[in-house]
Amino acid sequence: MTAEPIVVVGATGKTGRRVTSLLRQRDADVRAASRRGPTRFDWNDPGTWEPAVRGAGAAFLVDSQGADAPAQLRAFGKFALANGMRRLVLLSSRDWAVSGGDEALASERAIQESGAEWTILRATWFAQNFSEDPLLSDPIMAGEVRLPTGDGLEPFIDADDIADVAVATLVEDGHAQQVYELSGPRLLSFGAAVAEIARATGRDIAYVPVTPEEYAAHLTGRGGAPDHVELANTLFGWIRDGHNAHLSDGVRRVLGREPRDFTDYVKATAATGIWNP
């Protein structure tokens, strides 16, 4: 790639801010785009797209899996190419590819049919969800994690690995028209993950297996919206049923190394004190 700017859409999110930071460490010209960022960008306002795209050579995008996401990504891909952008990297989910069916891959197809040099990154559950997503971080802080995941296994991926892969595919050649599935190096149950966090923090944190119905009532009681409750139960149900109990080699294929282990994430995060009440 040349020294053209690289657009990071969703630059304040879990992956976006990491991608932005890594690109800046490489002295790349980064446009951190978000609804309230230095470069204003709103998927629902195409008028904000041109200032973000102007003169840029690549963009990092995240599939929100919202109902409008495929149409928005398709429109953006066409707009970006018409304005000289050549490379699009989309962060997607391995869950949707494995369990969601053809309809769940509509966003990926929108990018693949854009005419750009595209790369799809299909990630498993983020390790950082335990510290940066209230769905899991709030129960960790409360000392009791109630989930309908049973004994299902998940290869949690470190968000820093996702960012490393994303940056490589944005700035290096050789990744066009590739789909990379990204996972951690080993399978863990949610109960085992919670136990690791408890040991690292020295706290009593219980993992309580519940039924989908009990979990739905739990989330609803905390003010969860019906669509959010349904989605959470669907995703956890896929884990409970073993849909995600396999490893992927995307990190190794792109970076030439093994992905970070969940234990390393837990030790580093516990040291920050973020899980201490």
N, C-alpha and C positions, 0 to 999 in steps of 0.2 A: 504494500500500500504506500501511497505518497503521504505527504504531510497534510493532506486535506483533513478538515475537522471530522471527528467521529461523534455522532449524536447518541446519547444515552437517554432513552425515553424511560421515565420512571426512575429518575436518578436519586430519589430519596428512599427507594424501597430497599428490601434486604439485599437483593443482588445488585440493583442499580447503583447504590452508593459504593459498593465494593468495586464494581467495574469502573466507575468513575475514578476512584482513588488509584487503582492499579494503572489505568491509562495515564493519569497525571504523573505517576512515578516514572513512566516511560517517556515523559515530556511530550505526550500526544496533545494535540489541540482538541479538547473535549468540550462538547456542548451539553451541559447537564440540564436536561429538559424535563419539566414537570409542571403541574398546574401552578405551583408557587415557587418554582426555581428560577435561577438566573435567566434561563431561556424558557419562556412560558410555552407550555404545550398542553393541549386539551384534546383528547380523542373526539370529543363531541363538538369541537369547534375547529373545523378544517382551516379557518383563517389563521390559526396559530401554527400551522404546519410549515408554511413557506419560510418564515424566519429561522426555524430550526433546521430545515433541510438545505437552505441556500449554501451552495459551495461545498457541502459535505460529501464525503465519499462512502461512508458506512454508517449503519445505525444498529444499536442494540435494542431489541423490543421484547416485551413480556406478554405472553398470552394470558389475559385475565379470565378466560373461559366464560366471560359474560355473553349474554345473548347477542349483543351487537359486535362482539370482538371479530368474528370472521369478516364481516362486511367492512369494518373499520380498517382492518389490516390489509384487506384487498385494495381498498381505496388508497390507503397510504402507500402501498407498494407501487401502484401505478403512478401516483403523484411523485414519489421519490425518484423513480427511474426517469420520469419526464423532466425532472430537475437535475439530472446528472449523477444521482447517487447510484452506486454499482453493487454494494454489498449490504445484505440484511442478515442479521443473526437473531433468531427467535428463541427465547426461553420458553419451552413447553413443559409438559409433564409426562413422565413414563406411565403414570396411573391411567391417564386418558388413552394412551396408545394401547396399553395392555387390557384395560377393562371398560373403557368408555364407549367403544364401538366407533364406527366410521364417522358418525355425526360429530364426535368429540374432536376429530382431527381436522375439522373445517378450517380452523385458523392456520394450521400448518400448511394445508393445501393453498390457502390464499397467498402465503409467502412463496411457496414452491412454484406457483403459477405466475409470479410477478414478473419474471424475466430477469431478475437480479441474480447475482452470485449469492445464493442463500445457504445458510447452515441452520439446522434445527438442533437444539439442545433439549433432550428429554430428561428431566431430573426426577429423582425420587424425593421422598420427604426430606426436608431440610433438618439437619441437626439443630440449627438455630431456632427452629420453631419452639424448642423448649425454653428459650430465653428471650425471644423477640416477638412471639405471637401470643396474644392473650389467651387463645384457646388452650394452650398448654402452659404458658408461663404463669398465668394467674393461679391455676391449681397447684403448680409446683410451689409457689410462694405460700399458698394456703396449707400445704402439707398433705394434701389428699388429691390424687389424680384418678378420676373416675372415667373410664373409657370402655367402649364396647369392642375392643380389639381382640379380646380373648388371648390366645397364645400365638396369634398371627405374627409373622416376622417381617421386618422392613430393613433394607440396607441404607440407613440414614446417610445422606450426602452432606458434606460440609459446604456451606455457602461460599467459603473462600475458594474451594475447588471449582465450584461453578464459575466464579468470577475469573479465576485463572484460565479456565477453558474458554470462556467468552472472550477475554482479551486476546488470547492466541488466535481465535477464529476471526476476530475483527482486524488484527494487524498483520497476520501472516498469510501467505498464500498456501494453497493445497487443501483447503477445507470447503471449497465450493461444492454445492449439491451433496452435502453429507448430512446424515442424521446420526448424532452421537447420543447414546443413552448413558446417563451419568448416575452412578450409585456409589455408596461407600464400599469398603472392602469386606464387610461381614454383615451377617444377618442378626438382628436383635428384636426381641419382643419389646413392646412398650413397657411392660413390667420390668424387664432387665434394664432398659434405659433409665427408668425412674430410679431403680436401685443404684445405678452408677452415680447418678446425681446426688442421691442421699449420702452415699459413702464419701463422695468428694467434698460435700458441704458439712458433713457431720450432723446432718439434720434427720429427723424422723419424717420421711415422706412416703406415704402409703400409695401403692397402686391398687385400685379397687376395680376389678372387672365387673361390668354391668351389662345388662341386655340393651339392645338398640332402643327399646321402648323406655327403659329407665333413663338412658342417656338423653333421649329426646325430651323427656319430662324435666331432666336436670338443666339442660340448656334453655328450655322454654322458661323455667323458673328464674333463670338469670337474665331474662329479657331477650333471649335469642329470637331473631326473626324466623318465621317458618321456613323460608327458602334456605337460610343459613343452617338451620337445624337439619333439614333434609340432606343438604350437601355434605355436612360433616358426617352424618350417619352413613351415607353412601360411601364416602372415602374410607372411613374406618371399617365398614363392612367388607370392602375389598381386601383390606389387610387381614381381617379376621378369617376370611375364606382362603387366604394363601395366595392371592393373585400376585402379590409383589415379592414373594419369597424367592428371589433370585438376584444374582449380581450382574452388573453390566460393566463393560470394559472401556467406556468412553473416555474417562480421565486418562487412563494409560495410553489409549490411542492418540490422544491430542498432546498430552504433556510428557509422555515417556516415563511416567512414574506412577506409583500406586496412590490412590486417594487417601486422604487423611482419615484416621480411625476415629470413631465416636468417642473413645476414651480420651484422646488428645483434646477434642473439643470440650469435653466436660471439665478436664483439669484446667484448661486455659480460662474457661468461663467462670468456674468456681473461684478462681484466684482473683477475679475482678470484684467479687462480693455481690454480684447482681442477684444471686439467689438467697441472700441473707435477709430475713425480714427486718 
